[in-house]
């Protein structure tokens, strides 16, 4: 704070005039947006911490609660579907899914990240209305902060999953790990694209958040999480629906996750050329992310008055 | 040469007020939706250039578009047409403690809020002690802010706000917080900012504050700039506007409320200053005798009424006022024209220009009319004193 009158004035004279608020333009706007967000990475970091710290702040068990939900789901699915509906492979009986608990928890871990990003992201702009109306920061930081805190949760869940594989004596080894970064990239890019878009649309049409909750529930059953992909494949057998089913990015992500962690399922049916499919999906998702960001940038100019 | 740091070119802002919100309403009214929209122009063709190092007060009645303009400068709102261009770093204090999270501690919130206002983490580290010290709540810095009293909350928020390091600072009515010593601290801080050559744009309703710290004031009314210049001139325009509004309200009340019809009609026609010789003047010597003559006219018969006058400085501060009730004089019943003299034996007012207003009120004390700038008077003195009163002090060694 040592500037005096003259030197500050001289310094300012050397600067270009810049427009207030976000820039228009398709390509240049994108570069500017990325630069703006990068300049606010410390804020992003603090917002992520805020979400994580504030979430279970006053509960005695604290962070345990964020694990309780997936563990409860695991228990429910394992007992209800694995045992009662007989989806689990038991010795001496035909069919079923081997290592059923690991199988389900793998799918749930990937799915939890996806639904956290989408559900949290969709509401993120509305939830931060107070801030958006009073301060200008690149608004993308709010959906992105949800991404950050969701990833934190995911990391812990992933830790449990890895521990579980060790305990069950089938720790995944070798090249199969290569699927993980690829699948994770698809998941994050795809979910971020949707979260950005939905968060902006939700400002104008609050119905979106309720719709999203329902769609997420349907999509959960539309991905091979509690049943195996092989099961779907044998029913549909190369029909158009089968292709469509495989075009769901989350199907690919979940299958890829299972390829990594579900060692017991090595002999089971998997889609062919999974890597190519993932790469193509990643490309499309990136395109989608870019388009979403542009739509977001266009819609955000009226956020403050619509909230 | 001063550098323009904010250039506002012809901006307008339109808000669309929709009367329907739900899907059902939208479907039912589909195609006729324009009937259910109202346009409201919050700002219309505003053109402003603000130079670096100046302190500008944005003033105007409620709903005149001050805050909207501030939000557009900060980029929170986008103009419907026109553009806003900036130079340098900008920080906007539109609300204290924006982004404070009740579940986080004071310390965590300081970092978060500082980051929102554009401070980097290392800068916050550097200023942290100063911030806590300024707020005066060291003891509670590791307590969750939801347990803070509202005063503590605001102090902490303000402490963060004044430690931001912007070239342009936008402030929206947040200066008047905390107790008096804290307020004084805040104002000192603002003066410090001015000395460092920062540009400050201030929205406030505290008009004396504008006169005190701004070099320039912009008056907005119904979304347009109606005055722009030295605070004194701008304040005068604004006060006239306020007075007009008040008169209109009074007029409307008279027209609509039947009870008010009982209130008689009376106006102050003009106010004059007369010197010792009885001639009308606008320039007097300090300490000289003078007379304030208030001319009243009424359509109705006035009984038990009150007439008064007052003296204001050019920045609008009242320095003197009296009326017939305070003086213990009961006025005769009047219909039509009448004039009353307030005689002042020694006009002990300091050098400067003052405005004189005249007013009439009914027997309950409710004002019937006020002529805000009845006349002005220039007081000349020998320059041995400053201030609004003339005490004629002399100096001599103390006789022990």
Interface residues (C-beta under 8 A of the other chain):
Chain A: X1 X3 X4 X5 X6 X7 X8 X9 X11 X12 X13 X15 X16 X17 X18 X19 X20 X21 X22 X42 X43 X46 X47 X49 X50 X53 X54 X57 X58 X130 X131 X132 X133 X134 X135 X136 X137 X207 X301 X302 X304 X305
Chain B: X1 X2 X3 X5 X7 X15 X23 X52 X53 X71 X72 X73 X74 X75 X76 X77 X78 X83 X84 X85 X86 X87 X88 X90 X92 X94 X95 X98 X99 X101 X103 X104 X108 X111 X112 X115 X116 X117 X120 X121 X144 X165 X167 X195 X196 X197 X198
